[in-house]
Amino acid sequence: METNENTQFEIEGETVSLDDLIENYSRSKKEKAVENKAVKKRKNEQTLKPYQAELIKLQKHLEVTNQKMIILFEGRDAAGKGGTIRRVTRYMNEKHYRIVALGKPTEEQKSQWFYQKYISHFPRGGEMVLFDRSWYNRAMVESVFGFCTQKEHDDFMKGVKGFEKDLTRQGTILVKLYFSVTKDEQARRFERRKTDPLRQWKLSEIDVQAQDRWDDFTDTKYDMLKQTHSHNAPWTVIRSNDKQSARLEALKVILNAVNYEGRDETMDFVLDPDVVISGAREIEIMDAQRSRSGKFIG
């Protein structure tokens, strides 16, 4: 039967055109998709809550024992570092943690010892500090884009293990997280930042170039892990294509780093090996990639 836009239907005593039916169907479908997305988001957030409650216990333990904790969030642009930091700190006591995200060094800072600007933000006893990018800027972004000299980069790579050894030897708990995302997923997230007015502020000039410099960042990632993964301060790589899994597993890594009192032993603290990879294992994986194809994948 042929129909056109003027075709009328009688539904529950009301006359409705075909165009109205199509429009209502499309609107209903969109509303359902938004609703399903909201339900999924709420469910994801509920999954994190037991671990966020454990983080409050960990925070209290640091306070009682006067211990200091530093967590580094490193990795590709758009890999999910900021979102994970927000989940880590969402319910914690604001008096006992700080988030540090430093900008470009000032002229005064350029004349100082490289670590000085970071040390000024280190935790006091009973406090946790989360670095949204850290001194490893020198090993990654500064190196790739030429923001430091080769000598400055080499000096950093030679000295950072000793710096971190002193840090941990003196009792600071140090957790180093590297968030790893695939090139296609990074491109998808960048595109969303371009088109979403609520996320456009996240897109920087460095982000725009990140895809073009993908291989450079991969090579630099390998060198950084190879030279700075240590027994005292190991790297933990988080596969973050699935943001929810990455956030959950990152919370577990942090909780597993401290033997805090009151841990809920009925909870699952076992790490997902598809999401969490030790720095040493990541080096082995990248070596295997290079042996098979002559280059690293990511």
C-alpha angles and dihedrals in degrees: 000000000000119000135184138188090275094057110125129209129193112223120176091337096312127108113230129181124229090245090055091049092051092046093049091048092051092047092049091049092051093047091050091051091051091047092049090049091051092048091050091049092051090048091050092050091049090053090057096048099084089053092045087054088053089052089059088055090049090050091051090050091054090050095049094045094039091233125157125224132191124188120191119205110198135156145091122338110269091018093128103261096135095046091051092049089054091053092047094053101032097107102018125115106270091211092067106044137051133193113216122196109166124200130211113322117260121235089258092052091049088061093050133082105287096242095046096091090051096044090056087066098045118128126265119222112302094018136113122210121195115200114207091205117346144188086320087080084089092058095046125018097022091048097046095047097038095245089140133038122256089249092052090051094047093047090052094049091049095048108035097082090055091047092052092043090057089046095054094037088060091055106266113140107227123194118183116196124185115193112211123196130173122251093246093050092047089052091050091052092047090052090052090052090053094053102034111080090203091058103035091096088066093062111093133175088257089056091053090056096041094089093049090049094044096121092046090054091047092053090047092048090054093049092047095051092043095052103033105038106105142161091251096045112018125182121239115201117211117200100219108180085110102052096196094053091045093052094047094048093045089055089052092050091053093046092048091054093070130053093217127174122256097028111171100239092192090070126091110250095162111124121237106242090208090061106027119056127172117240090244092053092047089055089052091049092050091047089053091049091053092047092052102041106014093247143059118262100208 
